[in-house]
Amino acid sequence: MKRWFVLLGLALTFLSGGVSAQLPDFTDMVEKQSPTVVNITTIQEARHIRHPDLRGPSEMPQSPEDMFNFFRKFMPPEGEIMMPPSHGQGSGFLISADGYILTNAHVVDKVDEVTVKLLDKREFRAKVIGSDSRTDVALIKINADNLPAATLGDSSKLRVGEWVLAIGAPFGFENSVTAGIVSAMGRSLPQENYVPFIQTDAAVNPGNSGGPLFNMKGEVVGMNSQIFSRSGGYMGLSFAIPINVAMDVADQLKTRGSVSRGRLGVVIQEVTADLADSFGLKQAEGALVAEVEAGSPADKAGLKVSDIILKYNGKPVASSIDLPRMVGATKPGSRATLSLWRKGAMQEVEVSVGEIKDDQVAAAMPEKRKSNRAGLTVTALTPEQLKSLKISGGVRVENAEGAAARAGIQEGDIILAVNNQDVNSVEDFNRLLSDPSRKRAALLVKREDNSHYVTLRLDK
């Protein structure tokens, strides 16, 4: 009987809040930090754009592929058409008392008017100081003084499992507060080579973009930027730009108006367990050099294909994705020391870091894609491969099975077009084959110096 009374006492303690009392209380922090968060609305004015003459045949469509051609005849002739004004929204936060605000680049890019609304309902027209699409960071400014600036933290000290708080305007609902924990650090996202994202499960939705992510000390440790979603809304996977990265970009935008990044001029790939074993490494780590651009800083420093870069300026390169970030954060013209594994031995190479002028710093070797309906696994071609092959586009076949194998397509073939439409990327290729109603496809295949069309019967 005594045991039952003990259990009953524990149950009552739980129901009365004895356990929940240990959970964090965000109320004071929200009250203090909410004035530092702003709501951003944007307008892109009505504009005229030119378009080609798309009027065409008037036959009724026989398949979804023909639908667009059918409606061409209803379009105006070549000339100008009026595009209506468009509106956007997002969030941001004050980083100085004189009106400098951080937000996402995608919130303010290609707009004609940016309006900032404070918690006290005051509104200001904002000027875009600069934006950087590679990190999705923008710096804007309003003409006001004595504003409540957010306290900035150190994102490098953030730990997985920490409580974090997001404040923003999801779907236009201003100053909405959501909380969660840090789910992971240093996440890599497709097409994002320069940002080691903070992953959280704090609810973030459209309109939260550019808003701050606070730690329990009330310090901004990140800027909410993206979500992973199959519905368009929150699904438990939110990504924030570390504040250390965002502020480095903001400082350059403020002083220079643009962002300067270092480059090596190499194409790298991940070191798998099998590759590590093949090269005599004890564990899978580092970045394997797959190509060295002629005349690049890496080439001048003597880097070679098959080198495995294990450290950059003394910092471990745990994964190949780490290297582009490290190089990109290096001031062009400075010297960097690479610790690398070459032919079974450690070596150190000193390189004079160049300046990036395109989308490659130390570009990661494109990952293999899953085979598509044609039974093909393809990868993108590097600029060096395109130049060597004397072509302007296409994808390389990494593996052929099913319909593709039966048609004689082989590894190493280059696919230039699908149904007379040029292929310039892996995405292009898969998109052109994605129509479920299409039963066949004609592929323009280049093998050595010869090009020919191959017809495939597509698998369901």
C-alpha positions as CSV (number, residue, x, y, z in Angstrom):
1,M,0.0,0.0,0.0
2,K,2.8,2.4,0.8
3,R,4.3,1.8,-2.6
4,W,1.0,2.8,-4.2
5,F,1.0,6.0,-2.3
6,V,4.5,6.8,-3.5
7,L,3.6,6.2,-7.1
8,L,0.5,8.3,-6.7
9,G,2.6,11.1,-5.2
10,L,5.0,11.0,-8.2
11,A,2.0,11.1,-10.6
12,L,0.5,14.1,-8.9
13,T,3.9,15.8,-8.9
14,F,4.2,15.3,-12.7
15,L,0.6,16.5,-13.4
16,S,1.1,19.6,-11.2
17,G,4.1,20.7,-13.1
18,G,7.0,19.3,-11.0
19,V,8.7,17.8,-14.0
20,S,7.7,20.5,-16.5
21,A,9.2,23.2,-14.1
22,Q,12.6,22.0,-15.4
23,L,11.8,23.0,-19.0
24,P,13.1,26.4,-20.1
25,D,11.0,29.6,-19.6
26,F,11.4,31.8,-22.6
27,T,9.1,34.6,-21.5
28,D,11.7,37.1,-20.2
29,M,14.0,36.6,-23.2
30,V,11.1,37.0,-25.7
31,E,10.1,40.3,-24.0
32,K,13.6,41.6,-24.1
33,Q,14.6,40.4,-27.6
34,S,11.4,40.9,-29.6
35,P,12.1,44.7,-30.2
36,T,15.3,43.7,-32.1
37,V,13.3,41.7,-34.7
38,V,11.8,43.4,-37.7
39,N,9.2,42.5,-40.3
40,I,10.2,43.1,-43.9
41,T,7.9,43.6,-46.9
42,T,9.1,44.1,-50.4
43,I,7.5,45.2,-53.7
44,Q,8.6,44.5,-57.2
45,E,6.9,47.1,-59.4
46,A,4.9,46.3,-62.5
47,R,7.3,46.1,-65.5
48,H,7.5,45.4,-69.2
49,I,9.4,42.5,-70.4
50,R,10.2,41.4,-73.9
51,H,9.3,37.9,-75.1
52,P,9.7,36.0,-78.4
53,D,6.8,35.2,-80.7
54,L,5.6,31.9,-79.2
55,R,2.5,31.6,-81.3
56,G,2.4,28.3,-83.0
57,P,0.3,25.5,-84.3
58,S,-3.3,25.2,-83.2
59,E,-3.7,21.5,-83.1
60,M,-5.4,20.1,-80.0
61,P,-2.8,18.6,-77.6
62,Q,-2.4,14.8,-77.9
63,S,-0.3,14.5,-74.7
64,P,0.8,16.7,-71.7
65,E,4.0,17.5,-73.6
66,D,1.9,19.1,-76.4
67,M,-0.1,21.3,-73.9
68,F,2.2,24.2,-73.9
69,N,2.4,24.3,-77.7
70,F,-1.4,24.3,-78.0
71,F,-1.7,27.4,-75.8
72,R,1.0,29.3,-77.8
73,K,-1.5,30.6,-80.3
74,F,-3.3,32.5,-77.5
75,M,-0.2,34.4,-76.6
76,P,0.6,37.9,-77.9
77,P,3.1,38.3,-80.7
78,E,6.7,39.1,-80.1
79,G,7.1,42.4,-78.1
80,E,6.5,43.6,-74.7
81,I,4.0,42.4,-72.1
82,M,3.2,43.9,-68.7
83,M,4.1,41.9,-65.6
84,P,2.0,42.8,-62.6
85,P,3.6,44.0,-59.3
86,S,4.7,41.3,-56.9
87,H,4.9,41.4,-53.1
88,G,7.2,39.5,-50.7
89,Q,7.8,39.3,-47.0
90,G,10.4,38.1,-44.6
91,S,12.1,38.9,-41.3
92,G,15.3,40.5,-40.1
93,F,17.1,41.7,-37.0
94,L,18.9,44.9,-35.9
95,I,22.6,44.6,-35.4
96,S,23.3,48.2,-34.6
97,A,21.6,51.1,-33.0
98,D,21.9,53.2,-36.1
99,G,19.7,51.0,-38.3
100,Y,21.8,48.2,-39.9
101,I,19.7,45.1,-40.3
102,L,20.6,41.5,-41.3
103,T,18.3,39.4,-43.4
104,N,18.4,36.8,-46.2
105,A,19.5,37.8,-49.7
106,H,16.5,36.0,-51.2
107,V,14.2,38.3,-49.2
108,V,15.5,41.6,-50.8
109,D,17.0,40.5,-54.1
110,K,15.5,41.9,-57.4
111,V,13.0,44.1,-55.6
112,D,12.2,47.8,-56.1
113,E,11.1,48.7,-52.6
114,V,12.0,47.4,-49.1
115,T,9.9,48.4,-46.1
116,V,10.9,47.6,-42.5
117,K,8.4,47.5,-39.7
118,L,9.5,47.6,-36.0
119,L,7.7,46.1,-33.0
120,D,6.5,49.6,-32.1
121,K,4.7,49.8,-35.5
122,R,7.0,52.4,-36.9
123,E,7.8,51.8,-40.6
124,F,10.9,52.8,-42.6
125,R,12.0,52.6,-46.2
126,A,15.2,50.5,-46.2
127,K,18.2,50.7,-48.5
128,V,20.0,47.5,-49.5
129,I,23.6,48.0,-48.7
130,G,24.6,44.7,-50.3
131,S,23.7,41.0,-50.6
132,D,25.6,37.8,-51.2
133,S,23.6,35.0,-52.9
134,R,26.2,32.3,-52.1
135,T,25.6,32.6,-48.4
136,D,22.1,34.1,-48.7
137,V,23.0,37.0,-46.5
138,A,22.0,40.7,-47.1
139,L,22.7,43.9,-45.2
140,I,20.1,46.6,-45.3
141,K,19.7,50.0,-43.4
142,I,17.0,52.3,-42.2
143,N,17.5,55.9,-41.2
144,A,16.8,55.8,-37.5
145,D,18.8,56.1,-34.2
146,N,18.8,54.7,-30.7
147,L,17.4,51.4,-31.9
148,P,17.5,48.2,-29.8
149,A,20.2,46.1,-31.4
150,A,20.4,42.4,-30.8
151,T,23.2,40.8,-28.8
152,L,25.3,38.6,-31.1
153,G,26.7,35.3,-29.8
154,D,29.4,32.9,-31.0
155,S,27.9,30.2,-33.2
156,S,31.1,28.1,-32.9
157,K,30.2,27.4,-29.3
158,L,26.7,26.1,-30.1
159,R,26.2,22.5,-29.2
160,V,23.8,19.9,-30.5
161,G,20.9,19.6,-28.1
162,E,20.8,23.2,-26.9
163,W,17.5,25.0,-26.7
164,V,17.1,27.7,-29.4
165,L,14.3,30.2,-30.1
166,A,13.2,31.7,-33.5
167,I,11.3,35.0,-33.8
168,G,9.9,36.1,-37.2
169,A,6.8,36.6,-39.3
170,P,5.7,33.3,-40.7
171,F,3.0,33.8,-43.3
172,G,3.0,37.5,-42.2
173,F,2.1,36.8,-38.6
174,E,4.5,39.3,-37.0
175,N,6.7,38.5,-34.0
176,S,5.8,34.9,-33.9
177,V,7.9,32.9,-31.4
178,T,8.9,29.2,-31.9
179,A,11.3,27.1,-29.9
180,G,13.3,23.9,-30.4
181,I,16.7,22.4,-30.1
182,V,19.8,22.3,-32.2
183,S,19.4,19.0,-34.2
184,A,22.8,19.1,-35.9
185,M,25.7,21.3,-36.8
186,G,27.7,21.9,-40.0
187,R,24.9,20.6,-42.3
188,S,25.6,20.7,-46.0
189,L,22.7,21.5,-48.4
190,P,22.6,21.1,-52.2
191,Q,24.2,24.1,-54.0
192,E,25.4,25.6,-50.7
193,N,29.2,25.2,-50.5
194,Y,30.0,28.0,-48.2
195,V,27.6,27.7,-45.2
196,P,27.8,25.0,-42.5
197,F,24.2,25.2,-41.6
198,I,22.7,24.9,-38.1
199,Q,19.8,22.4,-38.2
200,T,17.0,22.9,-35.7
201,D,13.5,21.6,-35.1
202,A,12.2,25.1,-34.2
203,A,9.1,25.7,-36.4
204,V,10.1,27.9,-39.3
205,N,7.9,28.7,-42.2
206,P,7.8,31.2,-45.2
207,G,8.1,34.6,-43.7
208,N,10.6,33.5,-41.1
209,S,13.4,33.9,-43.6
210,G,16.1,36.3,-42.3
211,G,14.9,36.2,-38.7
212,P,17.2,35.5,-35.7
213,L,17.8,32.3,-33.9
214,F,18.6,32.9,-30.2
215,N,20.3,30.8,-27.6
216,M,19.2,30.7,-24.0
217,K,21.4,33.6,-23.2
218,G,19.4,35.8,-25.5
219,E,22.2,35.9,-28.1
220,V,21.7,35.6,-31.8
221,V,23.6,32.5,-32.9
222,G,22.0,32.1,-36.4
223,M,19.8,33.5,-39.1
224,N,16.9,31.4,-40.2
225,S,17.3,30.7,-43.9
226,Q,15.7,27.5,-45.3
227,I,13.5,24.6,-44.5
228,F,13.3,21.1,-45.9
229,S,9.7,20.4,-46.8
230,R,7.6,18.3,-49.1
231,S,4.5,20.3,-48.3
232,G,5.9,23.9,-48.5
233,G,5.5,24.3,-44.7
234,Y,7.3,23.2,-41.6
235,M,8.2,19.5,-41.3
236,G,10.7,19.6,-38.5
237,L,13.8,20.4,-40.5
238,S,14.9,24.1,-40.3
239,F,18.3,25.5,-41.3
240,A,20.0,28.6,-40.0
241,I,23.1,30.4,-41.2
242,P,25.7,30.6,-38.3
243,I,25.9,34.2,-37.0
244,N,29.7,34.0,-37.4
245,V,29.4,33.4,-41.1
246,A,26.6,36.0,-41.5
247,M,28.5,38.7,-39.7
248,D,31.7,38.1,-41.7
249,V,29.7,38.6,-44.9
250,A,27.9,41.6,-43.5
251,D,31.2,43.3,-42.5
252,Q,32.5,42.8,-46.1
253,L,29.2,44.1,-47.6
254,K,29.4,47.2,-45.3
255,T,33.0,48.0,-46.1
256,R,33.4,46.8,-49.7
257,G,29.9,46.3,-51.0
258,S,30.8,42.8,-52.1
259,V,32.3,39.6,-50.7
260,S,35.8,38.4,-51.5
261,R,36.5,34.6,-51.4
262,G,39.6,32.5,-51.8
263,R,40.0,29.7,-54.3
264,L,42.5,26.9,-55.0
265,G,41.4,25.7,-58.4
266,V,40.8,22.0,-57.7
267,V,37.9,19.6,-58.1
268,I,37.6,17.3,-55.0
269,Q,35.5,14.4,-53.9
270,E,34.6,12.6,-50.7
271,V,37.0,10.0,-49.3
272,T,35.0,6.8,-48.8
273,A,36.1,3.9,-46.6
274,D,37.1,2.0,-49.8
275,L,39.1,4.9,-51.1
276,A,40.8,5.4,-47.8
277,D,41.8,1.7,-47.7
278,S,43.1,2.0,-51.3
279,F,45.3,5.0,-50.5
280,G,46.6,3.5,-47.2
281,L,44.7,5.9,-44.9
282,K,43.6,4.6,-41.5
283,Q,40.2,6.3,-41.7
284,A,38.0,8.0,-44.3
285,E,38.7,11.7,-44.0
286,G,39.9,14.6,-46.0
287,A,39.3,15.8,-49.6
288,L,40.6,13.8,-52.5
289,V,41.9,15.9,-55.4
290,A,40.2,14.6,-58.6
291,E,41.4,17.4,-60.9
292,V,43.8,20.4,-60.8
293,E,43.0,23.4,-63.0
294,A,45.9,24.3,-65.2
295,G,47.5,27.6,-64.1
296,S,45.5,27.7,-60.8
297,P,47.0,28.4,-57.4
298,A,46.8,24.7,-56.7
299,D,48.7,23.9,-59.9
300,K,51.4,26.5,-59.1
301,A,51.8,25.1,-55.6
302,G,52.4,21.6,-57.0
303,L,49.1,19.8,-56.0
304,K,48.5,16.6,-57.9
305,V,45.6,14.4,-58.7
306,S,45.2,11.7,-56.0
307,D,46.5,14.0,-53.2
308,I,44.2,13.8,-50.1
309,I,44.1,17.2,-48.3
310,L,43.8,16.4,-44.6
311,K,44.4,19.8,-43.0
312,Y,44.0,23.4,-44.1
313,N,46.1,25.9,-42.1
314,G,46.3,23.3,-39.3
315,K,42.5,22.7,-39.2
316,P,41.3,19.2,-39.9
317,V,39.4,18.6,-43.1
318,A,37.0,16.0,-41.8
319,S,34.9,15.8,-45.0
320,S,35.4,17.1,-48.5
321,I,32.6,19.7,-48.0
322,D,34.8,21.4,-45.3
323,L,37.4,22.5,-47.7
324,P,35.4,24.9,-49.9
325,R,34.3,26.7,-46.8
326,M,37.8,27.0,-45.4
327,V,39.2,28.2,-48.7
328,G,36.3,30.5,-49.4
329,A,36.8,32.2,-46.0
330,T,40.5,32.8,-46.7
331,K,41.6,36.3,-47.8
332,P,42.8,36.2,-51.5
333,G,46.5,36.7,-51.8
334,S,47.3,35.2,-48.4
335,R,49.4,32.0,-47.9
336,A,47.8,28.8,-46.7
337,T,49.4,25.5,-45.7
338,L,47.9,22.2,-46.9
339,S,48.7,19.0,-45.0
340,L,48.1,16.2,-47.5
341,W,48.5,12.5,-48.0
342,R,50.5,11.7,-51.1
343,K,51.6,8.2,-52.1
344,G,51.5,6.8,-48.5
345,A,53.2,9.7,-46.8
346,M,52.3,13.1,-45.2
347,Q,53.5,16.2,-47.0
348,E,53.0,19.9,-46.5
349,V,52.4,22.3,-49.4
350,E,52.2,26.1,-49.2
351,V,49.8,27.8,-51.6
352,S,49.1,31.4,-52.5
353,V,45.3,31.6,-52.4
354,G,43.6,33.1,-55.4
355,E,40.3,35.0,-55.6
356,I,37.1,33.4,-56.8
357,K,35.6,34.9,-59.9
358,D,33.0,32.1,-60.5
359,D,31.1,29.4,-58.7
360,Q,34.2,27.3,-58.0
361,V,36.4,27.5,-54.9
362,A,37.3,23.9,-54.4
363,A,34.3,22.5,-56.1
364,A,33.1,19.1,-54.8
365,M,32.9,16.3,-57.4
366,P,29.2,16.0,-58.2
367,E,27.6,13.1,-56.4
368,K,26.3,10.3,-58.5
369,R,22.6,10.5,-59.0
370,K,20.2,7.6,-58.7
371,S,19.3,6.0,-62.0
372,N,16.2,7.4,-63.7
373,R,13.5,5.9,-65.9
374,A,16.0,5.4,-68.7
375,G,18.2,3.3,-66.4
376,L,21.0,5.9,-66.4
377,T,23.1,7.4,-63.7
378,V,24.7,10.6,-64.8
379,T,26.9,13.4,-63.4
380,A,27.6,16.9,-64.5
381,L,30.7,17.8,-66.6
382,T,33.3,20.2,-65.1
383,P,34.3,23.3,-67.1
384,E,37.6,21.5,-67.8
385,Q,35.8,18.5,-69.3
386,L,33.6,20.7,-71.4
387,K,36.6,22.5,-72.8
388,S,38.5,19.3,-73.5
389,L,35.5,17.8,-75.3
390,K,34.8,21.0,-77.1
391,I,31.2,21.1,-76.1
392,S,29.0,23.6,-74.3
393,G,26.8,21.2,-72.3
394,G,25.8,17.7,-71.6
395,V,26.1,15.1,-68.8
396,R,28.4,12.1,-68.5
397,V,27.1,8.5,-68.1
398,E,28.4,6.9,-64.9
399,N,26.3,3.8,-65.1
400,A,23.8,2.2,-67.6
401,E,21.3,-0.4,-66.9
402,G,17.8,-1.5,-68.0
403,A,16.6,0.3,-71.1
404,A,19.8,2.3,-71.5
405,A,22.0,-0.8,-71.3
406,R,19.8,-2.7,-73.8
407,A,20.2,0.3,-76.2
408,G,24.0,0.1,-76.0
409,I,24.7,3.2,-73.9
410,Q,28.0,2.8,-72.0
411,E,29.8,4.4,-69.1
412,G,31.7,7.4,-70.3
413,D,29.2,8.4,-73.0
414,I,28.1,12.0,-73.1
415,I,24.4,12.8,-73.5
416,L,24.0,16.1,-75.3
417,A,20.2,16.3,-75.8
418,V,16.9,14.6,-75.1
419,N,14.2,14.9,-77.8
420,N,16.0,17.8,-79.5
421,Q,16.3,19.8,-76.2
422,D,19.8,20.6,-75.0
423,V,20.9,19.1,-71.7
424,N,23.0,21.4,-69.6
425,S,22.8,19.8,-66.2
426,V,21.8,16.6,-64.4
427,E,18.5,18.4,-63.4
428,D,17.8,19.2,-67.1
429,F,18.3,15.6,-68.0
430,N,16.1,14.1,-65.3
431,R,13.4,16.7,-65.9
432,L,13.2,15.9,-69.6
433,L,12.7,12.2,-68.8
434,S,10.2,12.8,-65.9
435,D,7.0,13.0,-68.0
436,P,5.2,9.7,-67.0
437,S,3.1,9.8,-70.2
438,R,6.3,9.6,-72.4
439,K,7.1,6.0,-73.4
440,R,10.1,6.7,-75.5
441,A,13.0,9.2,-75.7
442,A,15.6,10.0,-78.3
443,L,19.0,10.8,-76.8
444,L,21.8,12.4,-78.6
445,V,24.9,10.5,-77.5
446,K,28.5,11.5,-78.0
447,R,31.1,8.8,-77.9
448,E,34.7,9.8,-78.6
449,D,34.5,11.9,-81.8
450,N,31.1,10.6,-83.0
451,S,27.6,11.7,-82.0
452,H,24.4,9.7,-82.8
453,Y,20.8,9.4,-81.5
454,V,19.7,6.4,-79.5
455,T,16.0,5.7,-79.0
456,L,15.0,4.3,-75.6
457,R,11.8,2.6,-74.4
458,L,11.4,4.1,-71.0
459,D,10.6,2.0,-67.9
460,K,7.5,2.8,-65.9
